[in-house]
Amino acid sequence: MEIAFGVFGGLGLFLYGMNLMGMGLQKAAGEKLKKLIEVLTSNRLMGVLIGALVTMIIQSSSATTVMVIGFVNAGLMTLTQAVGVIMGANIGTTVTAQLIAFNLTDFAPIVLAVGVGIWLFTSKKSAKDFAEILIGFGLLFMGMDMMGNSLAPLGKSPVFRNIMVSLNDPFLGVLVGLGLTTIIQSSSASIGLLQALAREGLISLNIAFPILFGDNIGTTTTALLSSIGTNKTAKRAAIIHFLFNLIGTIIFMFILRVPVQKIVVILTPNNVQKQIANAHTIFNLLNVIIQFPFAGLLVKIANKLVPGDIEEESVGLKFLDSRIIETPSIAVGQVSKEVYRMSRVVEKNLETAAKAFFGKDRKLVQEVFEQEKVINRLERDITGYLVELSNAPLTKEQHNAVNTLFNTINDIERVGDHADNLAELAQYRMDNRLLFTDEAIDELKIMFDKTENVYTSAIKAFKETDFEKAREVLKQEEEVDFMEKQYRANHIDRLNKLTCQPSSGVIFLDILSNLERISDHSSNIAQYILDDENI
């Protein structure tokens, strides 16, 4: 029991250290991660390089692949791009094993102490990010040391020796590796456990090699589970990850295992810990080299295994996926796209409400009511996503961007509410067969056009972060205010002259009020953009 507590405690420290180091590296990279993803093209080789680099930063091929599935699901990445990144992630994950192989355990407490010291005595964000990297690094090696010390007594256990003898069967070794990584959900951690066993002389490369193959298959279960509930393309990305590692394992088990094992032993003849790290690296490098030319075939097989056309655009979220929150810089950009998409739905609803009123079209009124439900759902889902994103490790700039998006989406939703009000007024006009003078109708048409133009300009300024256009919106909003007062006075004059029905007059004034409020919310959106200019 004491051994189990020590192993699990060390494993916990290892995983936490690896996660903390990855978070620190990711925050230090910041916007560079976003730029890395943005340079992706259909060039698969570039995808491999970026996949390897991103995985080196976040310290987990599973996390990279889950992120890729999120990108694919949100339409940020195509399946062709995803293949390269998935292949590269397998190379990037070998860095952790190579790092462990240097056996820097003696320096871990010093690195940890320095990291904690920096964290406690500095308020500078970049310094705190660096401190997180050091603390994570120290905890990772302390976890490795704890696992190794706890495993040492197993060398005297006849039960453990019998288990090791049974693992000489390579196929059993693959199954053990697969099961271990599926449980731990980290191939780096399971390979780290193998290296801890090797450090204590409890395992040979001959036994470790097949387990290592199984680890590479087991790491795909995270992505497969993550693909549940995603679109067909994202499911295909998860299948490609599984096929890639499964095919690689089959190739190595039956063809390349013996020659690669000999090469690894020649490179580091007396160090099993380094042999495991090198075997892991060579396996993943060769796997990419062998399968890279057949990436198109992997896509075709995945399309066969997950048949059907890509789903039509749903009324729900299009650009957002919770997996992307792992990369906040990209998530913020995706929320902006989703908010703009919602703003266009509201824009269309506003136009439909105008057509319903002037054309006395009941069908269009019902269309506005139905679209209002979609707008409310989008507002609720995007707000929920923003709440989740705001709890992620964000930079000050990203926090400001999230706050701006919260405010912007609220104003856009309120514009949608006013469009819904206008549709209700159109329906009331038709139900009561209200009559308006030609002068009143002309004024309402001008007011509608002007308000729609203010709102359209505001959402374009939001999309393009156009400060000049935002300033223009503020001027247009003042014109709408003046227009609303002028038309209100004109209408009261018509009521006094008895040229307009009192019941029609109430509807006229309600429409003016709703349009003026839409203009106010448009002005708010523009002001948020200008506030960001001054930060």
C-alpha positions as CSV (number, residue, x, y, z in Angstrom):
1,M,0.0,0.0,0.0
2,E,2.9,2.3,0.8
3,I,4.3,1.7,-2.7
4,A,0.9,2.5,-4.3
5,F,0.6,5.8,-2.3
6,G,4.1,6.8,-3.3
7,V,3.5,6.0,-7.0
8,F,0.2,7.7,-7.2
9,G,1.4,10.7,-5.3
10,G,4.5,11.0,-7.6
11,L,2.3,10.6,-10.6
12,G,0.0,13.3,-9.4
13,L,2.9,15.7,-8.9
14,F,4.3,14.7,-12.3
15,L,0.9,15.4,-14.1
16,Y,0.4,18.7,-12.1
17,G,3.9,19.8,-12.9
18,M,3.6,19.0,-16.6
19,N,0.3,20.8,-16.7
20,L,1.6,23.9,-14.9
21,M,4.7,24.1,-17.0
22,G,2.5,23.8,-20.1
23,M,0.2,26.6,-18.9
24,G,3.2,28.8,-18.1
25,L,4.7,28.2,-21.6
26,Q,1.3,28.8,-23.2
27,K,0.7,32.1,-21.4
28,A,4.3,33.2,-22.2
29,A,3.7,32.4,-25.9
30,G,0.4,34.4,-25.8
31,E,-0.6,35.8,-29.2
32,K,2.2,33.9,-30.9
33,L,0.2,30.7,-30.5
34,K,-2.7,32.4,-32.3
35,K,-0.4,33.5,-35.1
36,L,1.0,29.9,-35.4
37,I,-2.4,28.5,-36.0
38,E,-3.3,31.4,-38.4
39,V,-0.4,30.6,-40.7
40,L,-1.8,27.2,-41.4
41,T,-2.6,26.5,-45.0
42,S,-3.4,23.4,-46.9
43,N,0.4,22.8,-46.7
44,R,0.4,19.6,-44.6
45,L,4.2,19.9,-43.9
46,M,3.6,23.3,-42.3
47,G,0.9,21.7,-40.2
48,V,3.3,19.0,-39.0
49,L,5.8,21.6,-37.9
50,I,3.2,23.7,-36.1
51,G,1.6,20.7,-34.5
52,A,5.1,19.7,-33.1
53,L,5.8,23.2,-31.9
54,V,2.4,23.7,-30.2
55,T,2.7,20.4,-28.5
56,M,6.2,21.2,-27.2
57,I,4.6,24.4,-25.7
58,I,1.5,22.9,-24.1
59,Q,3.3,19.6,-23.2
60,S,0.5,17.2,-24.3
61,S,-0.3,15.6,-27.6
62,S,-3.7,14.7,-26.3
63,A,-4.4,18.4,-25.5
64,T,-3.2,19.4,-29.0
65,T,-5.4,16.9,-30.7
66,V,-8.4,17.8,-28.5
67,M,-7.7,21.4,-29.4
68,V,-7.5,20.5,-33.1
69,I,-10.9,18.7,-32.9
70,G,-12.3,21.9,-31.3
71,F,-10.8,24.0,-34.2
72,V,-12.3,21.6,-36.8
73,N,-15.7,21.6,-35.0
74,A,-15.7,25.4,-35.0
75,G,-14.7,25.7,-38.6
76,L,-11.3,27.2,-37.8
77,M,-9.4,24.3,-39.4
78,T,-10.1,21.9,-42.3
79,L,-9.6,18.2,-42.1
80,T,-6.6,18.4,-44.4
81,Q,-4.9,20.9,-42.1
82,A,-5.8,18.8,-39.1
83,V,-4.0,15.7,-40.4
84,G,-0.7,17.5,-40.4
85,V,-1.1,19.0,-37.0
86,I,-2.1,15.6,-35.5
87,M,1.1,14.0,-37.0
88,G,3.2,16.9,-35.6
89,A,1.7,16.6,-32.2
90,N,3.0,13.0,-31.9
91,I,6.5,14.3,-32.5
92,G,6.1,17.2,-30.1
93,T,5.1,15.0,-27.2
94,T,8.4,13.2,-27.3
95,V,10.1,16.3,-25.8
96,T,8.8,15.4,-22.3
97,A,10.4,12.0,-22.4
98,Q,13.7,13.4,-23.6
99,L,13.6,16.0,-20.8
100,I,13.1,13.3,-18.2
101,A,15.9,11.2,-19.7
102,F,18.4,13.9,-18.6
103,N,17.5,13.0,-15.0
104,L,17.7,16.5,-13.5
105,T,16.1,15.4,-10.2
106,D,18.9,16.9,-8.1
107,F,18.2,20.4,-9.5
108,A,14.4,20.1,-9.1
109,P,14.2,21.5,-5.6
110,I,16.4,24.5,-6.5
111,V,14.4,25.2,-9.6
112,L,11.2,24.9,-7.6
113,A,12.5,27.3,-4.9
114,V,13.5,29.9,-7.5
115,G,10.1,29.6,-9.3
116,V,8.2,30.1,-6.0
117,G,10.5,33.0,-5.0
118,I,9.8,34.8,-8.3
119,W,6.1,34.1,-8.0
120,L,5.9,35.5,-4.5
121,F,8.1,38.6,-4.9
122,T,7.0,39.9,-8.3
123,S,3.8,41.4,-9.7
124,K,5.0,41.5,-13.3
125,K,2.9,39.2,-15.5
126,S,5.8,37.9,-17.7
127,A,7.8,37.1,-14.6
128,K,4.9,35.2,-13.1
129,D,4.5,33.2,-16.3
130,F,8.2,32.3,-16.2
131,A,7.8,31.4,-12.5
132,E,5.0,28.9,-13.5
133,I,7.3,27.3,-16.0
134,L,10.0,26.8,-13.3
135,I,7.5,25.6,-10.6
136,G,6.0,23.1,-13.1
137,F,9.5,21.9,-14.2
138,G,10.5,21.4,-10.5
139,L,7.3,19.5,-9.6
140,L,7.6,17.3,-12.7
141,F,11.1,16.0,-11.7
142,M,10.1,15.8,-8.0
143,G,7.2,13.6,-9.1
144,M,9.5,11.4,-11.1
145,D,11.9,11.1,-8.1
146,M,9.0,10.2,-5.8
147,M,7.7,7.5,-8.3
148,G,11.2,6.1,-8.7
149,N,11.9,5.8,-4.9
150,S,8.4,4.3,-4.3
151,L,9.0,1.7,-7.1
152,A,12.5,0.7,-5.9
153,P,11.3,-2.0,-3.4
154,L,9.5,-3.8,-6.2
155,G,12.8,-5.2,-7.3
156,K,12.8,-7.6,-4.4
157,S,9.2,-8.7,-5.0
158,P,8.8,-12.2,-6.7
159,V,5.2,-11.2,-7.8
160,F,6.5,-8.2,-9.6
161,R,9.3,-10.2,-11.3
162,N,6.7,-12.7,-12.5
163,I,4.6,-9.9,-14.0
164,M,7.7,-8.5,-15.8
165,V,8.4,-12.0,-17.2
166,S,4.8,-12.2,-18.5
167,L,5.3,-8.8,-20.3
168,N,8.0,-10.4,-22.5
169,D,5.0,-11.2,-24.7
170,P,5.0,-8.0,-26.9
171,F,1.2,-8.2,-27.7
172,L,0.4,-8.2,-23.9
173,G,2.8,-5.3,-23.5
174,V,0.9,-3.3,-26.2
175,L,-2.4,-4.0,-24.3
176,V,-0.8,-2.9,-21.0
177,G,0.4,0.4,-22.5
178,L,-3.0,1.0,-24.1
179,G,-4.8,0.4,-20.9
180,L,-2.4,2.5,-18.8
181,T,-2.6,5.5,-21.0
182,T,-6.3,5.3,-21.3
183,I,-6.6,5.4,-17.5
184,I,-4.0,8.1,-16.9
185,Q,-5.1,10.1,-20.1
186,S,-1.5,11.1,-20.8
187,S,1.1,9.2,-22.9
188,S,3.8,11.4,-21.4
189,A,2.9,10.4,-17.9
190,S,2.7,6.6,-18.7
191,I,6.1,6.8,-20.5
192,G,7.4,8.8,-17.5
193,L,6.3,5.9,-15.3
194,L,8.2,3.5,-17.6
195,Q,11.3,5.7,-17.3
196,A,10.9,5.7,-13.5
197,L,10.8,1.8,-13.6
198,A,13.9,1.9,-15.8
199,R,15.8,4.2,-13.5
200,E,15.4,1.6,-10.7
201,G,16.5,-1.2,-13.0
202,L,13.0,-2.8,-12.9
203,I,12.3,-2.9,-16.6
204,S,14.3,-3.6,-19.8
205,L,13.9,-2.0,-23.2
206,N,12.6,-5.3,-24.6
207,I,9.6,-5.1,-22.3
208,A,9.2,-1.3,-22.4
209,F,9.1,-1.1,-26.2
210,P,5.7,-2.8,-26.8
211,I,4.2,-0.9,-23.8
212,L,5.4,2.3,-25.5
213,F,3.6,1.3,-28.7
214,G,0.4,0.7,-26.6
215,D,0.9,4.1,-25.0
216,N,0.7,5.8,-28.4
217,I,-2.6,4.0,-29.2
218,G,-4.0,4.8,-25.7
219,T,-3.4,8.5,-26.1
220,T,-6.0,8.6,-28.9
221,T,-8.8,7.7,-26.6
222,T,-8.8,11.3,-25.2
223,A,-9.5,12.7,-28.7
224,L,-12.1,10.0,-29.4
225,L,-14.0,10.8,-26.3
226,S,-13.7,14.5,-27.0
227,S,-15.2,14.1,-30.5
228,I,-18.5,12.9,-29.0
229,G,-21.2,15.5,-29.8
230,T,-19.1,17.2,-32.5
231,N,-19.8,17.5,-36.2
232,K,-18.8,14.8,-38.7
233,T,-15.5,16.6,-39.7
234,A,-14.4,16.7,-36.1
235,K,-15.2,13.0,-35.6
236,R,-13.1,12.2,-38.7
237,A,-10.2,14.2,-37.2
238,A,-10.4,12.0,-34.0
239,I,-10.6,8.8,-36.2
240,I,-7.5,9.9,-38.2
241,H,-5.5,10.3,-34.9
242,F,-6.5,6.8,-33.9
243,L,-5.7,5.3,-37.3
244,F,-2.4,7.1,-37.5
245,N,-1.1,5.7,-34.2
246,L,-2.7,2.2,-34.8
247,I,-1.1,1.8,-38.2
248,G,2.2,3.0,-36.8
249,T,2.1,0.5,-34.0
250,I,1.3,-2.4,-36.5
251,I,4.2,-1.3,-38.7
252,F,6.7,-1.2,-35.8
253,M,5.4,-4.4,-34.2
254,F,5.8,-6.5,-37.3
255,I,8.5,-4.8,-39.3
256,L,10.6,-2.1,-37.6
257,R,10.7,-3.1,-34.0
258,V,14.0,-5.2,-34.0
259,P,16.1,-2.8,-36.2
260,V,14.9,0.3,-34.3
261,Q,15.6,-1.4,-30.9
262,K,19.1,-2.2,-32.0
263,I,19.7,1.4,-33.1
264,V,18.4,2.7,-29.8
265,V,20.7,0.3,-27.8
266,I,23.7,1.4,-29.9
267,L,23.0,5.1,-29.2
268,T,22.8,4.7,-25.4
269,P,24.0,1.2,-24.5
270,N,23.9,1.5,-20.7
271,N,20.9,3.8,-20.0
272,V,17.4,2.2,-20.3
273,Q,15.8,5.5,-19.3
274,K,17.4,7.3,-22.4
275,Q,16.7,4.2,-24.5
276,I,12.9,4.6,-23.8
277,A,13.0,8.3,-24.6
278,N,14.9,7.7,-27.9
279,A,12.6,4.8,-28.8
280,H,9.6,7.1,-28.3
281,T,11.1,9.8,-30.4
282,I,12.3,7.5,-33.2
283,F,8.9,5.7,-33.3
284,N,7.0,9.0,-33.8
285,L,9.5,10.5,-36.2
286,L,9.5,7.4,-38.5
287,N,5.7,7.1,-38.2
288,V,5.3,10.6,-39.5
289,I,7.8,10.0,-42.3
290,I,6.2,6.7,-43.4
291,Q,2.6,7.9,-43.2
292,F,2.9,11.5,-44.3
293,P,2.7,10.7,-48.1
294,F,-0.5,8.7,-47.4
295,A,-2.3,11.5,-45.4
296,G,-4.9,11.8,-48.1
297,L,-5.7,8.1,-47.8
298,L,-6.2,8.5,-44.1
299,V,-8.7,11.2,-44.8
300,K,-10.5,9.0,-47.3
301,I,-10.7,6.1,-44.7
302,A,-12.0,8.4,-42.1
303,N,-14.7,9.7,-44.5
304,K,-15.7,6.0,-45.1
305,L,-15.8,5.3,-41.4
306,V,-17.8,8.4,-40.6
307,P,-20.0,8.7,-43.7
308,G,-22.4,11.4,-44.8
309,D,-22.2,15.0,-45.9
310,I,-21.2,17.9,-43.6
311,E,-24.2,19.0,-41.6
312,E,-26.0,22.1,-42.7
313,E,-25.4,25.2,-40.5
314,S,-27.4,24.9,-37.4
315,V,-29.2,27.7,-35.5
316,G,-26.7,27.2,-32.6
317,L,-23.1,28.2,-32.2
318,K,-20.9,27.9,-35.3
319,F,-17.5,29.2,-34.4
320,L,-17.3,28.2,-30.7
321,D,-16.1,25.0,-29.1
322,S,-15.1,24.6,-25.4
323,R,-11.9,22.8,-26.4
324,I,-10.6,26.1,-28.0
325,I,-10.6,27.7,-24.5
326,E,-7.3,25.8,-24.0
327,T,-5.9,28.5,-26.3
328,P,-7.5,31.8,-25.0
329,S,-6.0,34.0,-27.7
330,I,-7.8,32.0,-30.4
331,A,-11.0,31.6,-28.3
332,V,-11.4,35.4,-28.0
333,G,-11.1,35.8,-31.8
334,Q,-13.7,33.0,-32.3
335,V,-16.1,34.6,-29.9
336,S,-15.8,37.9,-31.9
337,K,-16.8,35.9,-35.0
338,E,-19.8,34.4,-33.3
339,V,-20.9,37.7,-31.9
340,Y,-20.7,39.3,-35.4
341,R,-22.6,36.3,-36.8
342,M,-25.3,37.0,-34.2
343,S,-25.3,40.7,-35.1
344,R,-26.1,39.8,-38.7
345,V,-29.0,37.7,-37.7
346,V,-30.3,40.7,-35.7
347,E,-29.7,43.0,-38.7
348,K,-31.7,40.7,-40.9
349,N,-34.5,40.6,-38.3
350,L,-34.6,44.4,-38.2
351,E,-35.0,44.5,-42.0
352,T,-37.7,41.8,-41.9
353,A,-39.6,43.8,-39.2
354,A,-39.6,46.9,-41.4
355,K,-40.8,44.9,-44.4
356,A,-43.6,43.4,-42.3
357,F,-44.8,46.8,-41.1
358,F,-44.8,48.6,-44.5
359,G,-45.9,45.5,-46.5
360,K,-48.5,44.5,-43.9
361,D,-47.2,40.9,-44.1
362,R,-48.2,38.5,-41.3
363,K,-45.8,35.8,-42.6
364,L,-42.9,38.2,-42.1
365,V,-44.1,39.0,-38.6
366,Q,-44.0,35.3,-37.7
367,E,-40.5,35.1,-39.2
368,V,-39.3,37.8,-36.9
369,F,-40.8,36.0,-33.9
370,E,-39.0,32.8,-34.8
371,Q,-35.7,34.5,-35.4
372,E,-35.9,36.2,-32.1
373,K,-35.9,32.8,-30.4
374,V,-32.6,32.0,-32.3
375,I,-31.1,35.3,-31.3
376,N,-32.0,34.7,-27.6
377,R,-30.4,31.2,-27.8
378,L,-27.3,32.6,-29.4
379,E,-27.0,35.3,-26.7
380,R,-27.4,32.7,-23.9
381,D,-24.9,30.3,-25.4
382,I,-22.3,32.9,-26.3
383,T,-22.6,34.5,-22.8
384,G,-22.2,31.0,-21.2
385,Y,-19.0,30.5,-23.3
386,L,-17.7,33.9,-22.3
387,V,-18.2,33.1,-18.6
388,E,-16.2,29.9,-19.2
389,L,-13.5,31.8,-21.1
390,S,-13.3,34.5,-18.4
391,N,-12.2,31.8,-15.9
392,A,-9.3,30.7,-18.2
393,P,-5.8,32.1,-17.7
394,L,-6.1,35.3,-19.7
395,T,-3.8,38.3,-20.2
396,K,-5.0,41.8,-19.3
397,E,-5.7,42.5,-22.9
398,Q,-7.8,39.3,-23.3
399,H,-9.7,40.2,-20.1
400,N,-10.6,43.6,-21.6
401,A,-11.6,41.9,-24.8
402,V,-13.9,39.5,-23.0
403,N,-15.5,42.4,-21.0
404,T,-16.1,44.3,-24.3
405,L,-17.7,41.2,-25.8
406,F,-20.0,40.8,-22.8
407,N,-21.2,44.4,-23.3
408,T,-21.5,44.2,-27.0
409,I,-23.5,41.0,-27.1
410,N,-25.9,42.5,-24.5
411,D,-26.5,45.5,-26.8
412,I,-27.0,43.4,-29.9
413,E,-29.5,41.2,-28.0
414,R,-31.4,44.4,-27.0
415,V,-31.5,45.5,-30.7
416,G,-33.1,42.1,-31.4
417,D,-35.7,42.8,-28.7
418,H,-36.6,46.1,-30.3
419,A,-36.9,44.4,-33.7
420,D,-39.3,42.0,-32.0
421,N,-41.3,44.9,-30.6
422,L,-41.5,46.5,-34.1
423,A,-42.9,43.2,-35.4
424,E,-45.5,43.2,-32.7
425,L,-46.5,46.8,-33.6
426,A,-46.8,45.7,-37.2
427,Q,-49.1,42.9,-36.2
428,Y,-51.2,45.3,-34.1
429,R,-51.5,47.6,-37.1
430,M,-52.8,44.7,-39.2
431,D,-55.1,43.4,-36.5
432,N,-56.7,46.8,-35.9
433,R,-56.5,48.0,-39.6
434,L,-54.9,51.2,-38.6
435,L,-54.4,53.9,-41.2
436,F,-51.4,56.3,-41.5
437,T,-51.0,59.4,-43.5
438,D,-48.6,59.4,-46.4
439,E,-46.4,61.9,-44.5
440,A,-46.3,59.6,-41.5
441,I,-45.3,56.6,-43.6
442,D,-42.6,58.6,-45.4
443,E,-41.1,59.7,-42.0
444,L,-41.1,56.2,-40.7
445,K,-39.4,54.9,-43.8
446,I,-36.7,57.5,-43.4
447,M,-36.3,56.7,-39.7
448,F,-36.1,53.0,-40.4
449,D,-33.5,53.4,-43.1
450,K,-31.4,55.8,-40.9
451,T,-31.5,53.5,-37.9
452,E,-30.7,50.4,-39.9
453,N,-27.7,52.3,-41.4
454,V,-26.5,53.3,-37.9
455,Y,-26.7,49.7,-36.6
456,T,-25.0,48.2,-39.8
457,S,-22.2,50.7,-39.4
458,A,-21.8,49.8,-35.8
459,I,-21.4,46.1,-36.4
460,K,-19.0,46.7,-39.3
461,A,-16.9,48.9,-37.0
462,F,-17.0,46.0,-34.4
463,K,-16.0,43.4,-37.0
464,E,-13.1,45.5,-38.5
465,T,-12.2,47.3,-35.2
466,D,-12.6,50.5,-37.3
467,F,-12.2,53.5,-35.0
468,E,-13.1,56.0,-37.7
469,K,-16.3,54.2,-38.5
470,A,-17.1,54.0,-34.8
471,R,-16.8,57.7,-34.5
472,E,-19.1,58.1,-37.5
473,V,-21.7,56.0,-35.7
474,L,-21.7,58.4,-32.8
475,K,-22.4,61.3,-35.2
476,Q,-25.2,59.3,-36.9
477,E,-26.8,58.5,-33.6
478,E,-27.1,62.2,-32.8
479,E,-28.8,62.7,-36.2
480,V,-31.3,59.9,-35.3
481,D,-32.0,61.6,-31.9
482,F,-32.7,64.9,-33.7
483,M,-34.9,63.1,-36.3
484,E,-36.9,61.4,-33.6
485,K,-37.7,64.7,-31.8
486,Q,-38.6,66.3,-35.1
487,Y,-40.9,63.5,-36.3
488,R,-42.5,63.3,-32.8
489,A,-43.3,67.0,-33.0
490,N,-44.6,66.7,-36.6
491,H,-46.9,63.8,-35.5
492,I,-48.3,65.7,-32.5
493,D,-49.1,68.6,-34.9
494,R,-50.9,66.1,-37.2
495,L,-52.9,64.9,-34.2
496,N,-53.8,68.4,-33.3
497,K,-55.0,69.1,-36.8
498,L,-57.1,65.8,-36.7
499,T,-55.3,64.5,-39.9
500,C,-54.2,61.3,-38.1
501,Q,-56.1,58.7,-35.9
502,P,-55.1,58.8,-32.2
503,S,-54.7,55.0,-32.2
504,S,-52.3,55.2,-35.2
505,G,-50.5,58.0,-33.4
506,V,-49.7,55.8,-30.4
507,I,-48.1,53.1,-32.8
508,F,-46.2,55.8,-34.6
509,L,-44.6,57.2,-31.4
510,D,-43.9,53.6,-30.2
511,I,-42.0,52.9,-33.5
512,L,-40.0,56.1,-33.2
513,S,-39.1,55.2,-29.6
514,N,-38.0,51.7,-30.5
515,L,-35.9,52.9,-33.4
516,E,-34.3,55.6,-31.3
517,R,-33.3,52.9,-28.7
518,I,-31.8,50.8,-31.4
519,S,-29.7,53.8,-32.4
520,D,-28.6,54.2,-28.7
521,H,-27.5,50.5,-28.5
522,S,-25.6,50.9,-31.8
523,S,-23.9,53.9,-30.3
524,N,-22.9,51.8,-27.2
525,I,-21.3,49.2,-29.5
526,A,-19.3,52.0,-31.2
527,Q,-18.3,53.4,-27.9
528,Y,-16.9,50.1,-26.7
529,I,-14.6,50.0,-29.7
530,L,-13.4,53.6,-29.0
531,D,-12.8,52.7,-25.4
532,D,-10.5,49.9,-26.5
533,E,-8.6,52.4,-28.6
534,N,-7.7,54.4,-25.5
535,I,-6.5,51.3,-23.4
